[in-house]
């Protein structure tokens, strides 16, 4: 009978029996609640009583007309389950109705919502990925360019990670553009930029009213074994600002001989757009390998 709930059929003819001596009253307190009067047999003065002669409510039996001093015997027709714990795997998904266990059945502290989760200490906690929130990532493999969309007015600052970039064409310049819902802004001289690069010597380059922003040394990025480029850049004031989108950051290009450079970068789009995307590409040829990832940085 494992897994039985509620009243269980009698085992080996064993029943609970309550005995009372009538004092002329009409109520008797049973040892347990039978649930319904059809689950008990009542004898008064040795005579079986019809169910219509009595009623039950909880553990209270109501029976009238029994003279004082006569015996009242109540036999319960079944026993409470012997094992209060269910066997393992008795309750399966198929036996549960949809939404059988919902928020109303939880005693967690706090208020449930679409932006929080239930912690191990039974409390609702706001869900969040911290101050840096993932926007998107793109990886190149002989790709003309990498573009990530999804920037909006949610964040005033976005971080851009560039990892392991290498051009197909040797000494290509790595470059950057912004765009809006109509696409990448590449048809007008809308960008100002400045690059300060250093290895054994210091070099600075800049341009204004350009079609793009250079983000490396004038020698470009080499395409040989061990060559590559990585950067951590930040863009500020996108989308909802009255200030043109600004870029700042640092980068390093590595390679053989004198091709290792450290770069300090800055740039700006001269005119305000509803900036929602970033593009990385080389001045000539495709991106052989490289990954770009963007995060939105929250102020709180």
N, C-alpha and C positions, 0 to 999 in steps of 0.2 A: 504493500500500500504506500510505497515511498512517493512523496510528492503530493499527497492528498491535502486539500485545503478545506477548512471549515469542519463540519460534522462528518466523521468517518464511520462507515458501517461497523457494527459490533464485531469484536474479535473473540472467538471461542465462547460466545454467549455471555460475555461479561458486560453488565450494565450498571450504571449508577442508579441507586435507589435512595429516595428520600422518604423517611417515615415521620409522621406527625401524630399527635394526639389532639383531637378536636377539643377546643374550649367553647364551642358554640359560635365561633366567629366565622368569617368568610374568606380570609386571606391567609396564605401560607408562603413563606420565603424558601425558594428552592436553592439547592446548592450550586446550580449554574443555570444560565438562561437557555431554554430549549430552542429558542428561535420562533417556533410555532407550536401550537397545542397538539398538532398531529404528530409531534416527535416525542410525546409522553403518553403513558397509560396511567390512569388514575383509578384507584380503588378506595372506597369509603365504606367502612363497616363490613368489609369482605365482599362488597358488591362492585363490579366494574361499572365505571361511570361513562356515559356517552360523551363524546367531545362537546356536544351542545350544552352539557351541564356545567362546563367550566370554561375559563379563559385564562390566558397568560399574557403578561406584559413584563418583559425583561425577566427577572427572577421571581416575580410575584404571581402566584397561582390564586385565582379567585374561584371558590367553590362554596355554594350555600346549601343549607339544609342538612348539615351533618351534625347530629346530636353531640353534645359535650361528652367526652370520654371515649368516643369511637376512634379507631385508627384510620388514618389517611395515608395511603402508600402511593408514592409516585415513582414510576419506573421510566427512566430516560431511555429512548430507543437507540441511541448511538453514543459513542465516546468522542471526545475531542482528540484530534490527531496526537499520536504518541510522540512524534518527532517534530518539534517546532521549526526546524531548519529544513529547507528544501534540498533535495539532492542536487549535486552539481549538474549544470546544463539542462535542468528541468524547464526553465523559462527560456525560450528561444525567440528570435525576432518574429518568426511566423505566428507565435502565440500572443504577440503584443499588437494592439491596434495602433494605427498611425497616430502620432502625437499623444500616445498614452502617458508618456512622461514629458511634461512641458515645464515652462518657467514657473507655473503656479505650484508645482510639486517641489521646487527647490527652495531651500531656506537660506540662500546666500545673502550676504549683506551687500548693500549698495543697490544700484539700479541697472538692470540689463539694457543694453542698446546695441545698435549695429557697429559701434566703434569701440566696444570693450569685450573682454573675455572673462571666463570664470577661472580664477586662480586655484591653486591647490589648497589654499586655506579657506576655500568656500566664500570668496568675496569677488565682486566684479571689479575689474581693473581696466583702465583705458588702454586700448591697443595702440601701439606705436612702435616704429622702428628706430626711435631715437631722433637726434637732431638731423642726421643725414638720411634722406629717403630716396630709395632707388627710383630712377625715372626710366632708364633703358640702357641697352648695350648693343654694340654691333661689332662684328669681326670680319676682317677682310681676307680674301684669298684671291689675288690677282683681280682686285676690285677697283673700279675707277674712282670711287669716293665712298666715304661712310657718312651717313646722315642719321641723326636721331631727332625725333619729334617729341612732343609732349610737354614742352616748357610752357608755363602760363603764369598768371599773376599770383599763384599760390606762394611762390618763393621769390624773394628779392635777390637771392644769390644762388647760383648753381655751380657745382664743381664738375670738372671734366677731367677724367683720367685717360691718358693716352699711353698705351703699353706696347712695346715691341714693334714699332713701325719700321718698315723697310721698303724702299721703292723697288720697282722692277727696273727702272732706268737709273743708272748711277748718277749721283750728285744732284738729284731732283730736290727742289725746295718743298718743304711741307708747309701747307697753307690752310687758312681757315676762313669760313664765311658764315653769316647768319641768314635767317629767312623767316617768312611768316606763312600763313595759310595758302598763299598763292605760289609758294615755292622758295628756293634759295635765291637770295639777292646777289646776282652775278652779272647783271647787265649794265650797271652804272658804277661810276667811280665814287663809291659811298664810304670807303674805309680809310681811316688813319691808323698807322701802326708804328711801333718802335721796338727794335731788338738790340739788346746789348749782349754780346757774346765774348767769352774769354777762354783761352787756353794758355799758351805762352804769352800772348798779347791780348789786348782789349780792343774789340771792334764794336762800333755802334752803327746801326743802319736805321733809317726811318723813311716813311713815305706818307703822303697825304693825298686824299682824293684818289685812292687806288681801287682796283676791282676786287681786292681780297686783302688778307693780312698774312704776311710772312711770319712764321713762328720758329725760325731756325737761322743759323749762320748762313752767310752768302755762298759758302762752299756746298751747301745742301747736305743731304743725307746719302751716305754711301750704301751700295747694294751688295757688298762683299760679305763673306762669312764673318760673323761677329759684329757687323755693323748694325746700327739701329737707333731708334729715337724714342724717348719717353718724356712725358710732361704731366704736370698737375696745374690745370688752368681754372680760373674762376670767371664767370660772367655775372655782371651786376646790372640791375635796373631793366630787366626784360619786360616786355609785354605791356604793363600798365603804367610805365613811368613816363615822365615828360623829359627825361634825359636819355640820350642815345645809349644803346647797349654798350657797356664797357667790358673789356677783357683784360685780365692780368694773370701772371703766373710765372713759373720757372720750368725749365726743361733741360735735358741733357741729350747730346747726340754722341754716340760712341763709335769708334772705329780704329783702324790701324794708324800708326804714325801721328801726324798732327791733326787728325780729324775728330779728336775728342773736344767737345765744346760744352760749356755751361752757359745757359741762356736765361736772361731776365726779359720778360715779354710784357707788352701792353698794347692795347689797340681799342678802337672805338668805331662804331657805325655812326656816321655823321648825322643821320636823320632818324627820327623815332619811327619804329614800326611795332606792330603787335608780334614781337619776336617769339616764335614757338619752336625753332629748330636750329641745329648746328651741323655744319658740314666740315669734314677734314678731307684733304686731297693733296696730291703732289702736283707740282708745276708742270710736269711732263710724265707721261706713262702712268701705269696703274700702281695701286698699293699692293705689294707682294704679300705682306702679312701685317697684322696690327689689330688692336682692339681699342674701341672707344666706349667709355661708360660715363653716364651722367647721373648725378644725384642732386636733388633739391635740398638746400640747407635751411632748416627752420630756425627762426629767431628764438623760439621757446620750445 
